[in-house]
Amino acid sequence: MTPQAAYDELIKQIKEISLLSSCGSVLGWEERTYMPRQGAGLRSDQLGLLAGMCHEKFTSPRIGELLAAAEASDLTKDPTSVAAVNIRETRHQYNRATKLPKELVEELTKTTSLAQGEWGIARKNSDFKHFLPWLEKVLGLTRKVADAYGWKGEPYNALLDGYEPGATVDEIERVFEPLRVDLVELLARIQKAPKKPDVSLIEREYNVELQRVFGEMVAAAIGFDFTAGRLDITTHPFCTGIGPGDTRITTRYNPRRFNDALFGIMHEAGHGLYEMGIDKKTHFGTPMGEAVSLGIHESQSRMWENQVGRSKEFWVYFLPQAQRIFRESLAGVSVDAFYGAINYVTPSYIRVEADECTYNLHILLRFELERAMVKGDLKPTDIPGEWNSRFKKYFGIDVDKDANGCLQDVHWSAGLIGYFPTYTLGNLFSAQFFGKAKADIPGLTQQFERGDFSKLLAWLRTNIHEHGQRYRARDLGQKVTGQPLSHKPLIDYLKGKYAEIYGI
């Protein structure tokens, strides 16, 4: 068999595996949107079966043989070519996957499917004890996964690599530590500022159905294609790119808070735009048809949510439209007043509802706790107490109940340990990317005042989306911006925004 024939067969096989995996994605989406609660047991078995089948097919010795044949050829000569990228990243995934026993993959999938349902019950009742045995099971299996992969430094690195390939705890901490210092200082200055926005503007009555209409209108305006995607309701908002022409986003509505659903929709639509921007018609199922990392994925969602959606220019265009829809609630509200209200800074319980200044403190808290759990320095039974203690230290407020504390996120029930740092990485990348986009596109933010977001989306498609996994995250950031990842662009952006709003 020639190297080209080996490569062609490799691509054919991994595309078939991805097609099978996409069936699991549909079931996972439906589980969190429409499935009746009593269907959890069957759904767990279904997802476990599919995960086991995908794992067995991907870890077949034949995949290894095809990889070896393709690697020993000129196909890898240009490291940024489509073939070289697909071979390199498939090898990375194959080496990790072959270290996991099929039984462990099935058990983890079944357990997390059930655990997510039990987490939902525990969160609703604010009952950590109900969730505790499931957290212990998931953590135990996750440690087995880390040990199977093998790790240097600490087991958390093995888990982190699954979400942010090539990244390490030490690398992340070098950026997170100065960010923490500057955020705490900025928050203190804001809390002492004499000028305060009127946050009550966004805490009025906002009809849920009208929120949906407005949210879909905004998502469509920034480029989300509803002929290739849909918006639904869930407990914990998410986006899933099922395949070519099928990207699902979700949100949750609060009838007395404007920010929650709208910015949740913009956030998930940002993820969706990335999924839609990758050439999946050509590359579906291969590394060139997948996102670089979750940190880069998060940079897209946070950019549309924050740098775009929370900009004054955005609301010069959209506030008049919102006022026609929410007539009583927004009557007589000025752009400046609304801009201040949607960017109001205050320590709060819920991560997904946090302002831009305090959001990353939420992430740092979770990163520290899950890292300690994986190392064995923190027992699951001690999570509520440790969470509440650190939350008080970082935010200055007491956690009133577990639903507003350690039970608020779905991640641990879903086995997504190692995921949280990617949120802050996303914020850091988004600030650097947006700064470069502004430099490359004259009058970019003024285009927002006219409801024109096409040039920004085109820039993102060209510089980020279309590359698939051609570059690792740190390399992509360097290539696009000419600078290594740093906390400074994010801090400078936040200081500029809050200087205007708070007069600091």
N, C-alpha and C positions, 0 to 999 in steps of 0.2 A: 504494500500500500504506500502510495506517495504521501509526502507531508501534506499536500493540499487536500488529498482525498481523506486523510485522517482528520484534518481540520474541519472539512465539510461535514463528516459524520459526527464529529464532536458537537458542532453547532446544531445539527439536526436533533441530537439526543438531548442536549440541555434545553432546547426550545420545547421539546415534548414534555420534559420535566416541569418547566415553567408553566406550561399549559395546564398540567395536572395541579400544580400549586395554586394557580389562579382560581380553581374550583374551591379550594380551601379558603381563599380570600373572600369569595362571595359568601360562603357559609359564615365566616367570621364577621363580615359586615352585617349580615342579616341577624346574627346572634345578638348584636349590640344595638339593633334598631327595631326589629319587628318580631323576633322569636318569642313565643310564649314561655314563661319562666319554667314550666314543667318540661320543656323540651331540652333542658340543659344536659341531661344524661345522654340522650341520643346524640346531641350535637357534639358532645365530648368524644364519643366513640367515632363519629364521622370524621372529625378533625384529626383524631389520633391515627385513624386508618390512613387518611390521605398523607399526613406527615410521614408516617412510616414508609409508605409506598414511594414518596418523593425521595426520602433519604436513602432507601435501598437502591433505587435507580441511579441516584447521583454518585453514590459511593461504590458503584460497580467497578471491578478491576478494569473493565473495558474502557471506562472513562479515563482511568489512569494511563492505560496503554495509548489511547488516542492523544492525550495531552503530551506524553513523552515523545511520540512521533512528530507532533506539530512543533514542539519546543526545539527539537534538534534540526531546525531548518531556517531558511532565510525569512520565513514568515515573521519572525521576531526581530529581524534586523533593525527595523524602524520601531522604537518602543512606543510611539504614539499612533501607529497604524491601527486600524480596526482589528485586524487579526492578532497583532501583538497584545493589544489591550485585552481582548477576549481570552487569549491564552493565559496571560499573566494573572488576571483576576479570577479566572476559573480555577487555575492552579491554587491560588490562595484559598478559595472557598473549598476546593476539593480536599486540600491538606487538612483543613479544620474539620470538615464533615466526616472524613474517614476515621477521625479519632473518636467519634461519638458512636456508641453502640445503638443499633436501631431501637432496642428496647427502651433505652434512656430517652430517645427522641419521642417515642410514642407516649411514654409515661409522663414526660414533661408537658406534652401537648394536651393530653387528657386532663392532667391535674390543673393546668392553667385555665383551660376552658371552664372547668367546674369552679375554680377559685374566683374567676371574674364574676360569676353569678353570686357567689357567697359574699364577695366584697361589696357588690351592689346592695345586698341585704344589710350587711354590717354598716355601710355608709348611711343608708336610709335611717337606721335605728341608732346610729352613733355608738356602735357596740364593738369595740376592738376585740373583745374576748371571743366574739363569734368568728372573727376573721383570723385570729391568732393561729389555730392549727393549720389553716391553709397557707399562711405566710411561712410557717415552719416547714411545711412540705415543699413549697416552691423554693425556699432558700436552700434546703438540703439538696434538691435536685440541681439547682443552679451551681452549687459548689462542686457537685459531681461533674457538671459540664466544664467548669473552669479547670478542674484537675485533669479531665480527659484531654482538653486542648493543650495543657501544659502552659506554664507561665514563667516570666522572669520578674523579679522584684516583688510582686504580690499578685494573688489570684484575680484581683479586680481588672488587671491589665488584659487578661484573656477574655473577659466579658466585654470590656470597652472596645476591643478590636472588632467585635461583631457589629458595632454601630458606627465607629469612627476608625476605619482600618489604618493601622500604623501608629495610632496615637497611644500615649502612655500617661499614667497618672502624673509622673514628674513633669512632663511637657505641659500638661493642662494646668497644674498648680503654678507654674511660672507665670502664666497669664492671669489665672484666677486671683492670686494673692494681691497684686497691686490693684486689680479691679475692686476687690472687697474694700480695701482701704479707701479708695476714692469714692466709692458708692456711699459708704458710711459717712464720710465727710460731707458729700453733696446732700444727703438726706438730712443731716443735722442743720445745714444752712437753709434748706427749704422749710424745715419745721420752725425755724426762727424768723422766717421772712414775714414782714408786716402785711404784704400783699397776698391775698388768698382768693382763688377762684370760687365762684358760687357753684358747688357741686350739685346742689338741689335741682339744677336744670336737667340733669340726666336721671334723676330719681323720682320722676313723675310717672303718670300712667302712660304706658306705651303698649297699645293693643298688639297682642302676639301675632295675629294674622297680618297686620300691617307691617310689623317688624320683618316677617318673612318676605313680604312683597318688596320692601325696601332693601333688605339684605340681598335678595336675588338680583335686584336691579343694579346694586353696587358691584356685586360679583361679576355680572355680565359686562359692566362698563370697564372693569379693569382687564377683562379678557377671558374670563372663565366661560367655556363653551357648554351651554346646557343641552346641546344635542349630543355631547360626548360625556356628560356628567350629570349628577343630580345632587340635591340637598335634602337631608333628612334630619330627624331629631334623635338624640341619644343622651345618655347620662354624662359621658365624658367625650367631648368633641374630638373627632379624628378625621383623617383623610386616608383613603386607600386607592391606589392606582391599580386596578384589577388587570388592565391590559389595554391594547389599542382601542381607543374610542370609548373607554369605560373608566371614568374616575369619579369616585363617590366622596362627597364631603358631608359633614354633619355639624350640628350646633345644638345649643339648648337656649331656651328663652326665659327671660325674667320680665314679667309685665310691669315691674316698677324700676327697671334699670336699663337704660338705652344701650350702654356700652357692651354688655355681656354678649348678646347674640350678634350684633353688628360686627364687632371686632373679632369675634370668634369666627364668623363667616369669612371675613377678609383674611384671617390667619389661615384657615383651612383652604380657602380659594388660592392663597399663595402657594401652598403645597400642591394644589391641583394644577396650577399653571406650570409648575416645574414638571409634574408628571406628563402634562399635555405637550410640553415643549421638547421632551426627549423623543427622538425618532423611533417610536415603538413599532410603527408599521414595518420598518426594516430590521430593527434590532431587538424586538421583543424576545425576552428569555435569555438574552446574553448580557454580559457586563456593559456593553456599549448602549444597551437599552435600559440601564438602571442608573439611579442617582449615585453621585460620588460617595456621599456619606450622609448620616442624619444631621450632622452639624451644618453641612451645606444646604440640605433640604430645609432645615429650620431657618437658615438665613433668608430664604425666599419667602417663607410665611411671615416672618417678623418684619421684613422690609415692607411688604404690602400692608401689613397691619399697622405698623408704627411710622416708619419714615414717610409712607404715603398716606395711610388712613388717618393718622393723627397729626397731619400737617395742616397748617392754616389754609394753604392754597387748595387743598382737597375740599375743604368745607366752604370755601368761597363758591365753589361750584355746587356742592351737594346740599348745603344747608337750606337754600330756597326750595329744593325739591323735597327735603325732609319736612319742611314746614307745611308744604301742601298736603303731605300725608298725615303728619301728626299735628294737626292744626291747633288744638287747644294746648297741648303740651309744649309746643315750641313757638307759640305766638309771641312776636316782639323780641325774640332772642337774637342778639347780634352775633356776628362771626367771632369777634374777640371773646365774648362771654362764653360761647359754646366751645371755642378752642381751649379756653382755660379749663372748662368743666371736664372735657374728655381727657385732659392731661393732668388732672388733679392728682397730687401725690399724697398718699397716706399709708402707713403700715396697715396691712389687712391680712386676713387669714388665708384666702383662696388664691393659689398661684395663678390659675388661668384668668383671674379677674384683677390681678395686680397691675399697678402702674409700671411704667418703664424703669423708674428709678429703683423700686424695691424688688422687681421681678427676679433679678439675678441672685438676690439674697435668699429667695425661696429655693433656687436651684442649688446654691452652695450648701444649704442646710441638708437637702436630700442627698447630695453627693457625699457629704461627710458621713451621714448615717448608713447609707447602703454600703459604702466602702468598709465601714467598721463592722457591719453585719457579715460581709463576705470574709473578712479577715478573722472573724470569730471574737472580736473585741466588744461586740454589742449583741446581746441576746434579743431575739424578737419580742420576748415578753416585756423587755425594758424599753421598747420603742416609744410608747406614749409619753413616759416620763422624760426620756432624753429629748424627744422632739419638743415637748412643751418647755423644757428648760432652755434649750438653745433658741427656740423661737422668742422667748422672753428676752434673751440676751441680744439677739439681732434686731428684733422689731420693737421691743419695749412694751409689748402687750401680752396678756395672759390668754392662752387658748381656752375657749369656753367649753368645747366638746370635741370628741375625736373626729366627728364628721368635718369639722373645720380645721382639723390638724392632720394626724397621721393617716386618716382614712380617705382623704380627699382625692388622691390620685389612683388611677387604675393600674399603674405600671408594675408594681410589685406582684399584684395578683396575676398579671399577664406574663410574669417571668422576665420583664424588661429591666433587669438589673444591669446597670452600666449605661443606660439610656439617658439619664437626667443631665449629665454634663453637656450633651450635645445641644441642649436648649441655650445655654449660655454661649457655647461656641457659635451657635447660630446668630445670636445677637451681635457678637464680635465681628463675625464675617459680614453680617448685613450692613453694619456701619461702614466698614471699609469698602464694600462693593458699591454702596449707594454714593459714597463720597467720590469714587472713581466715575460712576455713571454721571454725576453732576458735572464733573470736569470734562467728560467726553461729549455731553449733550448740552449745548448752550441753551439756557432758559428752560431747563427741564422742569423745575417746580412751577414755573409760570404756565406750563402746558396743563398742569393739573387744574388750574383755575378755569380752563376751558373744557374740562372733562376728557382731556386727551392723555391717555396712558400708554399709547401704542409705541412710542419711541423707547420708553423704559422697558417695556416687555420685549421689544425687538433686541435691545441691548443685552438683556438677560438671556434671551434665547441664543444669541450669537456667542456670548462670552462664557455662559455657564451651562444652560440646559442641553445644548446640542452635543456637548462633549461626552455625555454619559459618564463612564468611569475612566475616561482617558487619563486623567490625572488624579492623584490622591488629594485630599482636601487641602493640606498645607501647600502643596505644589500649585494647585489651582488658584488659591488665594494669592500666592506670590506672582503667578503668571498674569493674573487679571489686574492686580493693583500695584505690582512692583515692590511690595512691602511684605515682610513677614507678619504673621498674626500678632496683633497688639491690642491692649485694652484702650489705648489712647483715643482712636477715632470714635469709639462709642462714648467715652466720657466727654469728649469735646462736643459731640452732637447733643448729649443730654444737658450739658452746661449751657449751651447756646439756647436751647429750647426753654429751659427753666429760668434763665436770666430774664427772658422776655415776659414769661407768665408770672413769675414770683418777684421780679425786680431785685434779684440777687446778683 
